[in-house]
Amino acid sequence: MKALCWTGVNETAVETVPDPGILNSHDIIVRVLLSTTCGSDLHLLGGYIPAMRAGDVLGHEFMGEVVEVGSAVRKHKVGERVVVSSFVACGQCWYCRQELYSLCDNGNPNPAITEALWGFAPGGCFAYSHAMGGYAGSHAEYIRVPYGDVGAFRVPDGVDDMTALFASDAAPTGWTGADLIGIERGDVVAVWGAGAVGQMAALAARSRGAERVIVIDRLPERLAQAERHIGAGTIDYSTENVPEALREATGGRGPDVCIEAVGMEAHSEGIQYPYDQVKQQLRLQTDRGAAVREAVHSCRKGGRLFVLGVFVGALDKFPLGAVMNKGLTVRGAQMHGQRYIPEILERMQRGEVPTAHLATHVMPLAEGPRGYRMFKDKTDGCVRAVFRP
């Protein structure tokens, strides 16, 4: 079959790879109908995530049609449309029973690297390097889905493919942050990043009763989407001082909740951007932290901060003193898709979760390298490139 593969730093190619097969009785095989780029893929593309190998199939956010099921699969049948969580979880371990699916003890068959990095290994993730399981990705004609009864969800009638696609990762990531940080009715919420995850975090905050949601970015097409489709207020950080604008918008107090949805390659204005970029390129630090630093300084005293953006290692100049002295609560997580996807699909069926607008550039899989260039360089207003195998 054809698949879009990582072939080196900032290099991809469509190659012929072996078709997937059933390896475990709980597996299902899915014919991929739609698969999309994600901001966290850019960390792989740029060589910032360890344990990538030339020829690895990319892609972790997808939906498709079941074409084969293992003998132990009970919830799915051939011909069914499904959306699949990007994180692989067994559904049986202690963490899965606590609904902390991205921390599954059995989803990552290659735990040694992340155990060395972080003390413990999280679950596995499709196409997110061999450190996160070495699973083949979704930018392909077919994909093997382990623990099919746990990670795959039937797409309800009335939900089109393009809308359902973003229930795989972007929407449940946003829901993870908004839920776990404990957004309460009446909260003012600020979200750094107006990409797909940032927009979904803003939407999830609104669904949980936030009085006001403000999204921060510099790209006009993304800010316009956050206003038009999500109903959020916006701040362009390239033209405004974000902490000052947020204090002004909240009577001088600052947001109750800050959600960082940018991650390890954050852009910023001023001297900190070249400083962070040079240190990252020289591998003197692994992550650029401009957005999370700004979120810490912007959050009100006693407020809550959730880190949704992907970080991999060491962050320079993290303002721990501000965290402690302001009395902030800080949480972070990879998304617990299996926990939130059913709710999201139900809301999609009722028309409450708009996502199709995120797919600004839809193209055949054969044009995958062009799609990733557009997505990485933010050309032609590209918010997400979506591939049709």
Buried (B, 14 or more C-beta within 10 A) or exposed (E): BBBBBBBEEEEBBBBEBEEBEBEEEBBBBBBBBBBBBBBBBBBBBBBBBBBBEEEBBBBBBBBBBBEBBBEEBEBBEEEBBBBBBBBBBBBEBEBBEEEBBBBBBBBBEBBEBBBEBEEEBBBBBBBBBBBBBBBBBBBBBBBBBBBBBBBBBBBBEEBEBBBBBBBBBBBBBBBBBBBBBEBEEEBBBBBBBBBBBBBBBBBBBBBBEBEBBBBBBBBEBBBEBBBEBBEBBBBBBEEBEBBEBBBEBBEEBBBBBBBBBBBBBBBBBEEBBEBBBEBBEEEEBBBBBBBBBBBBBBBBEEBBBBBBBBBBBEBBEBBEEEBEEBEBBBBBBBBBBBBBBBBBBEBBBEEEBBBBBBBBBBBEBEBBBEBBBBBBEBEEBBBBBBBBB
